[in-house]
């Protein structure tokens, strides 16, 4: 007699074999998306490639969800528990890079996968397909849903998908991220709002008639100075950073228009709300001081911190150990070692981490992720897998280079196997789902999930 545990273990072995046989597809799909390197919300070819791949293999695909042409939901199955796998595929500006150990862009100033999202999305797709195949062979009831989530680098995709209710009926959601290590953890992330301020003044000749002008750039600079003083009086976990997106045209014209783009982060969303109100007051005061108008305040996104889930983190850790380490070879280690020579200081130890680290109890990130918003709706957890040289800084050309090689792809294979095995355990084990739900309810408590962006605001899709 085959026990329930035996059925799951047998299904997981099927999934592992399916992913293993898909190594050529991992390479083909990753390198295509890596070459395209498309910006956030404009990942037209990358999104279509993954959606078409799933649709051709039996998934029901809905495209253009949540008012984003590059977002999709692909589902297989008709009953039982449903587990979501969250895929990403957007690139970053200024990180175009050849697969070389020295800095050499493919296109100067172009986009590149300096966060590893090309292999990220492919691993999610292959993991979802492997889980599907194992469910078919084992006869276990359940649904697998792969979400095509655009614009994670702007923390937009999953926020607007959450607002559209696309995660509401999930039993659990899982994902991963490229890293220089392989491990599951119990950590969080920072909540963040992305907000833009635009000021309008009066143009004049800066030398002949400066008294007739009112500089919008003055308001931006006054605002930035005040926010820099504000930093002295915020919690240590908070981060506020900005770029001036329009500072005028040339020095002899008093700038009639100027704008600045802010990210405001903290470990707790309520702190972000308080700091945003403070920054809003500063913007209004800066406009009055410069005698100009604050004509626009636009919030692009409102991202929540990740609510961790031990039950799911431990399930991912078990799945990681079934998947095994990447298995890097000597040529890959030499490549990573050369990559490390470009760093200010070479890290101690091997150039590539080829082992599964112990479960991390405090794996909090200094960054933000829109997976956090999913975690406020449904039990959610993620893990990391080694895809680049140890010590490579986040959002760097070094990561772009590694992601386009077998180094990134071997980490992606580990991730695909892990997600497939964890999906199967979550579908088959009602007790695991119950424990994850109970922990989710306890950690979230009575805090309501809500967004600061207007309910009718469409995603800020740029002109292509």
C-alpha positions in Angstrom: 0.0 0.0 0.0 1.4 3.4 -1.0 1.1 6.0 1.8 0.3 9.7 1.2 3.9 10.5 2.1 5.1 7.9 -0.4 2.9 9.4 -3.2 4.5 12.8 -2.5 8.0 11.5 -2.5 7.4 9.6 -5.7 5.9 12.7 -7.3 8.9 14.7 -6.2 11.3 12.3 -7.9 9.3 12.7 -11.1 9.6 16.4 -10.8 13.3 16.3 -10.2 13.8 14.1 -13.3 11.6 16.5 -15.4 13.7 19.5 -14.5 16.9 17.7 -15.0 15.9 16.8 -18.5 15.0 20.4 -19.2 18.6 21.7 -18.8 18.8 22.5 -22.6 15.5 24.5 -22.3 16.8 26.4 -19.3 19.8 27.5 -21.3 17.8 28.3 -24.5 15.1 30.3 -22.7 17.4 32.1 -20.3 19.8 33.3 -23.0 17.0 34.6 -25.2 15.5 36.7 -22.4 19.0 37.7 -21.2 19.8 38.9 -24.8 16.5 40.9 -25.0 17.0 42.5 -21.6 13.7 44.4 -21.6 12.8 47.3 -19.3 10.1 47.1 -16.6 6.6 47.1 -18.0 8.0 46.8 -21.5 9.0 43.1 -21.3 6.9 42.3 -24.4 9.0 39.5 -25.9 10.2 38.0 -22.6 6.6 37.8 -21.3 5.3 36.4 -24.5 8.0 33.7 -24.7 7.2 32.4 -21.2 3.4 32.6 -21.6 3.6 30.9 -25.0 5.8 28.2 -23.6 3.3 27.4 -20.9 0.3 27.6 -23.2 1.9 25.2 -25.7 2.3 22.7 -22.9 -1.3 22.7 -21.6 -1.6 25.7 -19.3 -4.5 28.0 -19.6 -3.0 31.5 -20.0 -4.7 34.8 -19.4 -2.6 37.7 -20.8 -2.5 41.4 -20.0 -4.0 41.1 -16.5 -4.2 44.0 -14.0 -4.0 46.5 -16.9 -0.4 45.5 -17.7 0.3 44.1 -21.2 3.3 42.1 -20.0 1.6 40.4 -17.0 0.0 37.0 -17.3 -1.5 34.2 -15.3 -1.0 30.6 -16.4 -2.9 27.7 -14.7 -3.1 24.0 -14.9 -5.6 21.8 -13.1 -9.3 22.0 -12.2 -9.5 21.1 -8.5 -7.8 20.7 -5.2 -5.4 23.2 -3.5 -3.8 25.9 -5.7 -0.1 27.0 -5.4 1.2 30.0 -7.1 4.7 30.4 -8.5 5.8 34.0 -9.0 8.0 34.7 -12.0 9.9 37.8 -13.0 11.7 38.8 -16.1 12.5 42.6 -16.2 16.0 44.0 -16.7 17.8 47.1 -15.3 19.1 50.2 -17.0 22.8 50.8 -17.5 23.8 47.1 -16.9 24.2 45.8 -20.4 27.2 43.4 -20.3 28.8 40.7 -22.4 29.5 37.3 -20.8 33.0 38.4 -20.0 35.0 38.7 -16.8 35.7 42.4 -17.4 33.3 45.3 -18.0 32.2 45.5 -21.6 28.6 46.4 -22.4 26.8 44.9 -25.3 25.1 48.3 -25.8 26.5 51.3 -24.0 24.0 52.4 -21.5 21.7 49.6 -22.4 19.6 47.3 -20.2 21.0 44.1 -18.6 19.9 41.4 -16.2 22.0 42.6 -13.3 19.5 41.1 -10.9 19.3 37.7 -12.6 15.6 38.0 -13.7 16.1 36.2 -17.0 17.0 32.9 -15.2 14.5 33.8 -12.5 11.5 33.7 -14.8 12.6 30.6 -16.7 13.2 28.6 -13.5 9.7 29.4 -12.3 8.2 28.2 -15.6 10.2 25.0 -15.6 9.4 24.4 -12.0 5.7 24.8 -12.6 5.8 22.5 -15.6 7.6 19.8 -13.6 5.1 20.0 -10.8 2.3 19.6 -13.3 3.9 16.5 -14.9 4.4 15.0 -11.4 0.7 15.7 -10.5 -0.4 14.0 -13.7 1.7 10.9 -13.1 0.9 10.6 -9.4 -2.8 11.4 -9.6 -2.6 13.9 -6.8 -5.4 16.6 -7.1 -4.2 20.2 -7.3 -3.6 23.2 -9.4 -0.4 24.9 -10.4 -0.5 28.6 -11.3 2.5 30.5 -12.7 2.2 34.3 -12.5 4.1 36.4 -15.0 5.0 39.4 -12.9 6.4 42.4 -14.7 8.3 45.4 -13.3 9.6 43.9 -10.0 12.6 46.3 -10.4 10.1 49.2 -10.0 8.1 47.2 -7.4 5.0 47.6 -9.5 3.8 44.3 -11.0 2.6 42.3 -8.0 1.2 45.4 -6.3 -1.2 46.0 -9.2 -1.9 42.3 -9.5 -2.7 42.1 -5.8 -5.1 45.1 -6.2 -6.8 43.2 -9.0 -7.4 40.3 -6.6 -5.3 37.8 -8.6 -3.8 36.1 -5.5 -6.9 36.0 -3.4 -7.8 32.3 -4.0 -4.3 30.9 -3.6 -3.5 28.4 -0.8 0.2 29.4 -0.9 2.7 31.3 -3.0 6.4 30.6 -3.5 9.2 32.2 -5.4 13.0 32.5 -5.3 15.8 35.0 -6.2 19.2 34.7 -7.7 22.0 35.1 -5.1 25.6 34.2 -4.4 24.4 31.5 -2.0 21.7 28.8 -1.8 19.4 28.7 1.2 15.9 29.1 2.6 15.4 31.7 5.3 12.9 33.3 7.6 13.3 37.0 6.8 11.4 40.1 5.7 12.0 43.1 3.5 11.4 46.8 3.5 8.1 48.4 2.7 8.5 51.2 0.1 6.6 53.9 -1.8 7.7 55.3 -5.1 6.6 58.9 -5.4 7.3 61.7 -7.9 7.0 65.5 -7.3 6.8 68.1 -10.1 7.1 71.8 -9.5 6.2 74.7 -11.9 7.8 78.1 -11.8 8.4 81.0 -14.2 11.1 81.0 -16.9 13.3 84.1 -17.4 16.8 85.1 -18.5 19.0 84.0 -15.6 21.3 87.0 -16.0 19.3 89.8 -17.7 16.0 89.4 -15.7 16.4 86.9 -12.8 13.9 88.9 -10.8 11.2 88.0 -13.2 11.7 84.2 -12.9 10.8 81.7 -10.3 13.0 78.5 -10.3 11.2 75.2 -10.0 14.7 73.7 -9.5 15.0 75.8 -6.4 12.0 74.0 -4.9 13.5 70.6 -5.8 16.8 71.5 -4.1 15.2 73.0 -1.1 13.1 69.9 -0.8 16.1 67.6 -1.0 18.0 69.6 1.6 15.1 69.4 4.0 14.7 65.6 3.5 18.4 65.2 4.1 18.0 66.9 7.5 14.9 64.8 8.1 17.1 61.7 7.9 18.6 62.6 11.3 15.2 61.9 12.9 13.9 58.7 11.4 14.4 55.1 12.5 17.6 53.4 11.6 15.9 50.9 9.4 14.4 53.6 7.2 15.9 54.6 3.9 15.1 57.6 1.7 16.7 58.2 -1.7 16.0 60.3 -4.7 17.0 61.3 -8.2 16.3 64.6 -9.9 14.5 63.6 -13.1 14.2 67.2 -14.6 16.4 70.0 -13.5 16.0 72.4 -16.3 17.5 72.8 -19.8 20.5 75.2 -19.6 22.0 77.5 -16.9 20.9 80.8 -18.5 17.2 79.9 -18.3 15.5 80.0 -14.9 14.0 76.5 -14.9 10.2 76.7 -15.2 9.8 73.0 -14.6 11.6 70.6 -12.3 10.9 67.2 -10.8 12.3 64.7 -8.3 11.6 61.0 -7.8 11.7 59.5 -4.3 11.8 56.0 -2.8 10.8 56.0 0.9 11.5 52.7 2.7 11.2 51.2 6.2 10.7 47.8 7.8 7.1 48.5 8.6 4.5 49.9 6.2 3.0 52.2 8.9 6.4 53.9 9.2 6.5 54.4 5.4 3.1 56.1 5.6 4.3 58.5 8.4 7.5 59.4 6.5 5.6 59.9 3.3 3.3 62.4 5.0 6.4 64.2 6.3 8.0 64.3 2.8 4.7 65.6 1.4 4.8 68.5 3.9 8.4 69.3 2.9 7.5 69.4 -0.8 4.7 71.8 -0.1 6.9 74.0 2.1 9.7 74.0 -0.5 7.2 75.2 -3.1 6.2 78.1 -0.9 9.8 79.0 -0.1 10.7 79.1 -3.8 7.4 80.8 -4.7 6.5 78.1 -7.2 3.7 75.6 -7.5 3.7 71.9 -6.6 1.8 70.9 -9.7 1.9 67.1 -9.4 2.5 64.4 -6.8 2.3 61.0 -8.4 2.7 57.7 -6.5 3.7 54.9 -8.9 3.6 52.1 -6.3 3.1 51.2 -2.7 4.9 48.1 -1.7 4.5 46.3 1.7 7.1 44.4 3.7 7.3 40.6 3.4 5.5 38.7 6.1 7.7 35.6 6.7 6.3 32.1 7.1 8.3 29.4 8.9 6.2 26.5 7.9 6.7 27.4 4.2 10.3 28.3 4.7 11.0 24.9 6.2 9.2 23.3 3.3 11.4 25.2 0.9 14.5 24.1 2.9 13.4 20.4 2.5 12.9 20.9 -1.2 16.3 22.5 -1.6 17.9 19.5 -0.1 16.1 17.2 -2.5 17.2 19.5 -5.4 20.8 19.5 -4.3 23.5 22.1 -4.9 24.3 23.6 -8.4 27.4 21.4 -9.0 29.6 24.1 -10.5 32.7 22.8 -12.5 36.2 24.1 -12.6 35.7 26.3 -15.7 32.8 28.0 -14.0 34.9 28.5 -10.8 37.7 30.1 -12.9 35.2 32.5 -14.5 33.8 33.5 -11.1 37.3 34.0 -9.8 38.1 36.3 -12.6 34.9 38.2 -12.0 35.9 38.7 -8.4 39.1 40.4 -9.5 36.9 43.4 -10.6 35.6 43.8 -7.0 37.3 46.3 -4.7 38.2 43.5 -2.3 38.1 39.8 -3.2 35.9 37.9 -0.7 37.4 35.1 1.3 36.5 31.5 0.4 35.6 29.8 -2.9 34.5 32.0 -5.8 31.2 30.1 -6.1 29.0 28.7 -3.3 28.3 25.1 -4.2 26.6 24.0 -1.1 23.2 24.4 0.6 23.5 26.7 3.6 21.6 26.0 6.8 18.1 27.5 7.2 18.6 31.2 8.1 16.5 32.4 11.0 17.1 36.1 10.4 17.4 36.5 6.6 16.0 40.0 6.4 16.9 42.0 3.3 17.8 45.7 3.2 15.9 45.9 -0.1 12.3 45.7 -1.0 10.2 43.3 -3.1 6.6 43.3 -4.3 6.4 39.7 -3.2 5.7 41.4 0.1 2.3 42.4 -1.1 1.4 38.8 -2.0 2.5 37.8 1.6 -0.2 40.1 3.0 -2.9 38.1 1.1 -1.7 34.5 1.3 1.0 32.5 3.0 4.1 33.2 1.0 7.8 32.5 1.2 10.9 32.5 -1.0 14.5 31.3 -1.1 17.7 32.1 -2.9 19.9 30.0 -5.2 23.5 30.6 -6.2 23.7 32.1 -9.7 26.7 34.4 -9.6 30.2 34.9 -8.1 30.5 35.3 -4.4 30.6 39.0 -3.4 29.0 40.4 -6.6 27.1 43.5 -5.7 23.4 43.6 -6.3 22.4 45.3 -9.6 25.8 45.0 -11.1 27.4 44.1 -14.5 29.1 41.2 -12.7 25.7 39.6 -12.1 24.6 40.3 -15.7 27.7 38.5 -16.9 27.2 35.4 -14.7 23.5 35.2 -15.4 24.1 34.8 -19.1 26.3 31.7 -18.6 25.9 28.2 -17.3 26.6 29.6 -13.8 23.3 31.3 -13.7 21.5 28.4 -15.4 22.8 25.8 -12.9 21.4 27.9 -10.1 18.2 28.2 -12.0 17.9 24.4 -12.3 18.3 24.2 -8.5 15.5 26.8 -8.1 13.2 25.0 -10.6 13.6 21.7 -8.8 13.0 23.3 -5.4 9.8 25.1 -6.5 8.5 21.9 -8.1 9.1 19.8 -5.0 7.8 22.4 -2.6 4.6 22.9 -4.8 3.9 19.2 -4.6 4.4 19.0 -0.8 2.1 22.1 -0.4 -0.6 20.5 -2.6 -0.4 17.1 -0.9 0.0 18.0 2.7 -3.1 19.6 4.2 -1.5 19.9 7.6 1.4 21.9 6.1 -1.1 24.3 4.5 -3.0 24.6 7.8 0.1 25.4 9.7 1.1 28.0 7.1 -2.3 29.6 7.2 -2.3 29.7 11.0 1.1 31.3 11.1 0.1 33.8 8.4 -3.0 34.8 10.4 -0.9 35.2 13.6 1.9 37.3 12.0 -0.4 39.6 10.1 -2.8 40.0 13.0 -5.5 42.5 12.6 -3.5 44.7 10.2 -5.6 45.3 7.0 -3.9 45.2 3.6 -4.5 48.4 1.8 -2.7 50.5 -0.8 -1.9 54.2 -0.9 -2.2 54.4 -4.7 -5.6 55.5 -5.9 -7.9 52.6 -6.6 -8.5 53.7 -10.2 -4.9 54.5 -11.1 -3.5 52.5 -13.9 0.0 51.1 -13.9 2.6 53.8 -15.0 3.5 52.1 -18.3 6.2 54.1 -20.1 6.2 55.0 -23.7 8.1 52.3 -25.6 
